[in-house]
C-alpha cells in the first residue's frame, strides 16, 4: 500500500502498518479505520479513540438513581453488619 486509502475499513499487513504508523495514525484521527493482518488473517483494528469516560455518565447516574433502595434496616443493624465484616 503506497498511500493510505480513503476507505472505511482498509486491510493492511502488520509489516506495512509498522512502516506507515505515523501516516495511519493521522488517517485514524480523521475517522478512518484499518484492520491489521498477519499473513492475511485479521488480528487487530486501528480505530479512532472513543473516550467512554464522559459518554456513559448520564446513563450511569440514571441507573444508580433507579436502583432499588434497601428499606427496613436500621442504622444500628448496618453498623452491626459492618462490624461483623471486620472480624
Buried (B, 14 or more C-beta within 10 A) or exposed (E): BEEBBEEEEBBBBEEBBEEBEEEBEEBBEEEBBBBBBEEEEEEEEBEEEEEEEEEEEEEEEEEEEEEEEEEEEEEEEEEEEEEEEEE
